Amino acid sequence: MPVWEGPGGYEIEPIKLNGRSRLRISRRAPTGVLFFVAYVAEVDELRRFVDLADLVEVVDIRARRRSCKRSTAQR
């Protein structure tokens, strides 16, 4: 699943909570510890915490390389 990061150490991750889709908002402290902030049901609710235009998707390059190697090996 994708994860988005924003300024101030915010991290947003889509999750299922009690069978419902939610966005989990966490914040990384300067020490590297990740603290829970809130669950929100709507993207619009994120605006209380972070400007949506500042969010960037975190991409795991290693996972992409593995899937690329598999797809090229199947050709």
Secondary structure, 3 states (H helix, E strand, C coil): CCEEECHHHEEEEEEEECCEEEEEEEEECCCCCEEEEEEECCHHHHHHCCCHHHCEEECCHHHHHHHHHHHHHCC
